[in-house]
């Protein structure tokens, strides 16, 4: 039988039968090279993993937004009008209620709606005793936001739940020429610019102090809901001289631009944690991702009857 032996050669080219018990070992240089290669591969892999995760979060965020947009259409079909962006502080029986709260029965949240009705019966003011005020609703939160879907403490010892989806009040809170406003009663027939070209709502994370961005009830600027659950494409800071925690921010107008977590003045414009832009719901029920370069045409798309022609948008 032919027997094959491993042969080991030294640098002098002397060959001898290999020791069956000997093992090859890495030199220090080889070990450092391997570590460097592994480091490079990990450095390349982590951004790819983060991109995949963000893609999944963005898809989930769009699905939530889609449910909200369809709920608005179902609400309009049943009641012949869109929900009011916010009810006034004197409205009966539901004061300071947001458009999102009015959608609860159309989002398979009937139990929470029934709780809200009962709480309003017991206490007309929704801000302290109402259970839903501090109840997170996953459909109203974007997973890309690290603070979404959680209870948060804010000023005046209030425990609240927030939203990432703000209805369009048009240009700003003074004009209220969008789909939503204080005690608004918009119908599809009122959107003469076309439902496919008119923004229903857009993304913006809650303010860093969680004073703005409440989904259940709120006030916003001058009781219009602005910055709280509504937003304008060229929103302005009209809070002076009141103490509303935005006194240090310029008057504006503000534009659709990249924001940063922890920056209070970014409360005054649409933005998101998605790279490059934010998602918007349109009045036809569609969800589209708009890059920040779409800022120039955003005011035209934010109004419901401005007679503007919008030819294209970034997606």
C-alpha positions as CSV (number, residue, x, y, z in Angstrom):
1,X,0.0,0.0,0.0
2,X,1.3,3.4,-1.0
3,X,1.8,5.5,2.1
4,X,1.8,9.2,1.8
5,X,3.6,11.2,4.4
6,X,3.3,15.0,4.9
7,X,6.7,16.6,4.3
8,X,7.9,19.7,6.0
9,X,10.6,21.7,4.5
10,X,12.7,24.2,6.3
11,X,14.3,27.3,4.8
12,X,17.4,25.3,3.8
13,X,15.2,23.1,1.6
14,X,15.8,20.1,3.9
15,X,12.7,17.9,3.8
16,X,11.9,15.4,6.4
17,X,8.7,13.4,7.5
18,X,6.4,15.8,9.3
19,X,5.6,15.2,13.0
20,X,2.1,14.0,13.2
21,X,1.6,16.0,16.3
22,X,2.9,19.4,15.0
23,X,0.5,22.3,14.3
24,X,0.8,25.3,12.1
25,X,0.4,28.7,14.0
26,X,-0.3,32.2,13.0
27,X,2.5,34.7,13.2
28,X,1.8,38.0,14.9
29,X,1.7,39.8,11.5
30,X,-0.8,37.3,10.1
31,X,-3.0,37.7,13.1
32,X,-3.0,41.5,12.8
33,X,-3.9,41.2,9.1
34,X,-6.8,38.9,9.9
35,X,-8.1,41.3,12.6
36,X,-7.8,44.2,10.2
37,X,-9.8,42.3,7.5
38,X,-12.5,41.3,10.0
39,X,-12.7,45.0,11.1
40,X,-13.2,46.2,7.6
41,X,-15.9,43.6,6.9
42,X,-17.7,44.5,10.1
43,X,-17.4,48.2,9.2
44,X,-19.0,47.4,5.8
45,X,-21.7,45.1,7.3
46,X,-23.0,47.4,10.0
47,X,-24.2,50.2,7.7
48,X,-25.9,47.6,5.5
49,X,-27.7,46.1,8.5
50,X,-28.8,49.6,9.6
51,X,-30.1,50.3,6.1
52,X,-32.1,47.1,6.1
53,X,-33.5,47.9,9.5
54,X,-34.4,51.4,8.5
55,X,-36.0,50.1,5.3
56,X,-38.2,47.8,7.4
57,X,-39.1,50.7,9.8
58,X,-39.9,53.0,6.9
59,X,-42.2,50.4,5.4
60,X,-44.0,49.9,8.8
61,X,-44.3,53.7,9.1
62,X,-45.8,54.0,5.7
63,X,-48.3,51.2,6.5
64,X,-49.4,53.1,9.6
65,X,-49.8,56.3,7.6
66,X,-51.8,54.4,4.9
67,X,-54.2,53.1,7.6
68,X,-54.7,56.7,8.8
69,X,-55.3,58.0,5.2
70,X,-57.9,55.3,4.5
71,X,-59.6,56.0,7.8
72,X,-60.0,59.6,6.8
73,X,-61.7,58.5,3.5
74,X,-64.0,56.1,5.4
75,X,-64.8,58.9,7.9
76,X,-65.7,61.2,5.0
77,X,-67.8,58.5,3.3
78,X,-69.8,58.0,6.5
79,X,-70.1,61.7,7.6
80,X,-69.8,63.6,4.3
81,X,-66.8,65.6,5.6
82,X,-63.3,65.1,6.9
83,X,-62.8,65.2,10.7
84,X,-62.1,68.6,12.1
85,X,-58.3,69.2,12.5
86,X,-59.1,70.1,16.1
87,X,-62.3,71.1,17.8
88,X,-62.3,74.4,19.6
89,X,-62.0,74.8,23.3
90,X,-65.7,75.6,23.5
91,X,-66.9,72.7,21.3
92,X,-69.5,70.4,22.7
93,X,-69.4,67.6,23.7
94,X,-65.7,67.1,22.7
95,X,-63.5,70.1,23.2
96,X,-59.9,70.3,21.9
97,X,-60.2,66.9,20.3
98,X,-57.8,66.1,17.4
99,X,-58.6,64.6,14.0
100,X,-56.8,61.4,15.0
101,X,-59.0,60.8,18.0
102,X,-62.1,61.1,15.7
103,X,-60.6,58.4,13.5
104,X,-60.4,55.8,16.3
105,X,-63.6,53.9,15.4
106,X,-62.3,53.6,11.8
107,X,-58.9,52.2,13.0
108,X,-60.3,49.3,15.0
109,X,-59.9,51.3,18.2
110,X,-63.5,51.3,19.2
111,X,-62.7,50.4,22.8
112,X,-60.4,53.4,23.1
113,X,-63.1,55.6,21.5
114,X,-65.7,54.4,23.9
115,X,-63.3,55.2,26.8
116,X,-62.8,58.7,25.4
117,X,-66.6,59.3,25.1
118,X,-67.0,58.2,28.8
119,X,-64.1,60.3,29.9
120,X,-65.5,63.4,28.2
121,X,-68.8,62.8,29.9
122,X,-67.2,62.7,33.3
123,X,-64.7,65.5,32.6
124,X,-65.1,68.0,29.7
125,X,-61.4,68.9,29.9
126,X,-59.3,66.1,28.3
127,X,-55.9,67.0,29.5
128,X,-55.5,65.5,33.0
129,X,-58.0,62.7,33.8
130,X,-58.6,61.1,30.4
131,X,-57.0,57.7,29.9
132,X,-56.4,58.1,26.2
133,X,-54.3,61.2,26.7
134,X,-51.5,59.0,28.0
135,X,-52.3,55.9,25.9
136,X,-49.8,55.2,23.0
137,X,-51.4,54.0,19.8
138,X,-49.0,52.2,17.5
139,X,-50.8,53.3,14.4
140,X,-50.0,57.0,15.3
141,X,-46.3,56.4,15.8
142,X,-43.5,55.9,13.3
143,X,-41.0,53.2,14.3
144,X,-38.1,55.2,12.9
145,X,-38.5,57.7,15.7
146,X,-36.6,56.4,18.8
147,X,-39.2,58.0,21.1
148,X,-42.3,56.8,19.3
149,X,-45.0,54.6,20.9
150,X,-44.1,55.6,24.5
151,X,-45.6,57.5,27.3
152,X,-43.7,60.7,28.0
153,X,-43.6,63.2,30.9
154,X,-43.7,66.9,29.8
155,X,-44.1,70.3,31.4
156,X,-46.8,70.9,34.1
157,X,-46.4,67.2,35.2
158,X,-48.4,65.9,32.3
159,X,-48.1,62.3,31.1
160,X,-48.9,62.2,27.4
161,X,-48.8,60.0,24.3
162,X,-47.7,61.5,21.0
163,X,-47.9,61.1,17.2
164,X,-45.6,61.5,14.3
165,X,-48.3,62.3,11.8
166,X,-49.6,65.9,11.6
167,X,-52.5,67.0,9.4
168,X,-52.0,69.8,6.9
169,X,-53.4,73.2,7.8
170,X,-52.1,74.6,4.5
171,X,-49.6,77.5,4.5
172,X,-49.6,78.2,8.2
173,X,-51.9,78.4,11.2
174,X,-53.2,81.9,10.2
175,X,-54.2,81.0,6.7
176,X,-55.7,77.6,7.5
177,X,-56.1,76.9,3.7
178,X,-55.3,73.2,4.0
179,X,-57.5,70.2,4.5
180,X,-57.6,70.6,8.3
181,X,-58.1,73.5,10.7
182,X,-60.0,74.5,13.9
183,X,-63.5,73.2,13.6
184,X,-62.9,72.5,9.9
185,X,-65.5,70.6,7.8
186,X,-63.6,69.9,4.6
187,X,-65.2,67.7,2.0
188,X,-63.6,66.0,-1.0
189,X,-65.5,68.4,-3.2
190,X,-63.7,71.3,-1.5
191,X,-60.3,70.0,-2.7
192,X,-60.4,71.7,-6.1
193,X,-56.6,71.3,-6.5
194,X,-57.1,67.5,-6.9
195,X,-56.9,64.8,-4.2
196,X,-53.8,63.3,-5.8
197,X,-51.9,66.6,-5.5
198,X,-53.2,67.8,-2.1
199,X,-51.4,66.9,1.1
200,X,-53.5,65.3,3.8
201,X,-50.8,65.0,6.5
202,X,-47.0,64.7,6.9
203,X,-44.4,63.5,9.3
204,X,-42.8,65.4,12.1
205,X,-41.5,63.9,15.4
206,X,-42.9,65.3,18.7
207,X,-41.0,68.3,20.1
208,X,-38.0,67.3,22.3
209,X,-39.9,68.3,25.4
210,X,-43.0,66.5,24.2
211,X,-45.1,69.6,24.7
212,X,-46.1,69.5,21.0
213,X,-47.3,66.4,19.1
214,X,-50.1,65.1,21.2
215,X,-52.5,62.7,19.3
216,X,-55.5,62.8,21.6
217,X,-56.2,66.4,22.5
218,X,-54.3,69.7,22.4
219,X,-54.2,73.4,21.7
220,X,-51.2,74.3,19.6
221,X,-50.7,77.9,18.6
222,X,-53.6,80.1,19.5
223,X,-55.9,77.0,19.9
224,X,-55.5,76.1,16.2
225,X,-53.7,72.8,16.7
226,X,-50.7,74.1,14.9
227,X,-47.5,72.3,15.8
228,X,-49.5,69.9,18.0
229,X,-51.4,67.7,15.5
230,X,-51.4,70.1,12.6
231,X,-48.7,71.7,10.5
232,X,-48.3,74.3,7.7
233,X,-45.8,74.1,4.8
234,X,-44.6,77.5,5.7
235,X,-45.4,77.5,9.4
236,X,-44.6,80.5,11.5
237,X,-43.8,80.9,15.2
238,X,-46.7,83.0,16.5
239,X,-46.2,82.0,20.2
240,X,-44.7,85.3,21.3
241,X,-45.2,86.8,23.9
242,X,-46.7,83.7,25.5
243,X,-44.7,81.1,27.4
244,X,-44.9,78.1,25.1
245,X,-41.3,76.9,25.2
246,X,-40.6,78.2,21.6
247,X,-39.7,81.8,22.6
248,X,-36.0,81.3,21.5
249,X,-37.0,80.2,18.0
250,X,-37.2,82.7,15.1
251,X,-40.6,83.8,13.8
252,X,-40.0,82.0,10.4
253,X,-41.6,81.1,8.0
254,X,-40.1,77.6,8.3
255,X,-39.4,75.3,5.4
256,X,-39.4,71.5,4.8
257,X,-35.8,70.6,5.8
258,X,-33.8,68.0,7.7
259,X,-34.2,68.2,11.4
260,X,-32.2,66.9,14.4
261,X,-33.3,65.1,17.5
262,X,-33.2,67.5,20.5
263,X,-33.6,70.7,18.5
264,X,-36.6,72.5,19.7
265,X,-37.0,74.8,16.7
266,X,-37.4,71.8,14.4
267,X,-40.8,71.5,16.0
268,X,-41.9,74.2,13.5
269,X,-41.6,72.3,10.2
270,X,-42.2,68.9,8.7
271,X,-39.3,66.4,8.9
272,X,-38.6,62.8,9.8
273,X,-35.9,60.4,11.0
274,X,-35.9,58.8,7.5
275,X,-32.8,59.7,5.5
276,X,-33.4,62.3,2.9
277,X,-37.0,63.3,3.5
278,X,-40.3,62.4,5.0
279,X,-43.5,60.6,4.1
280,X,-46.7,62.4,3.2
281,X,-50.3,61.2,2.9
282,X,-52.3,62.6,0.1
283,X,-56.1,63.1,0.0
284,X,-56.5,60.3,-2.5
285,X,-55.2,57.9,0.2
286,X,-51.7,57.4,-1.3
287,X,-48.5,57.7,0.7
288,X,-45.4,59.2,-1.0
289,X,-41.9,59.8,0.2
290,X,-40.8,63.4,-0.6
291,X,-37.2,64.4,-0.5
292,X,-36.2,67.7,1.1
293,X,-35.7,69.1,-2.5
294,X,-39.5,69.1,-2.8
295,X,-39.7,72.1,-0.4
296,X,-40.3,74.5,-3.3
297,X,-43.5,72.8,-4.3
298,X,-44.7,71.8,-0.9
299,X,-46.8,75.0,-0.3
300,X,-48.7,74.4,-3.5
301,X,-49.4,70.8,-2.4
302,X,-50.4,71.9,1.1
303,X,-53.4,74.1,0.0
304,X,-56.7,72.5,-0.9
305,X,-57.9,75.1,-3.4
306,X,-55.0,77.3,-4.5
307,X,-55.4,76.6,-8.2
308,X,-51.7,75.8,-8.5
309,X,-50.4,73.2,-10.9
310,X,-48.0,70.7,-9.5
311,X,-46.1,68.8,-12.2
312,X,-43.8,66.6,-10.3
313,X,-42.4,65.7,-6.9
314,X,-39.4,63.8,-5.5
315,X,-40.0,60.3,-4.5
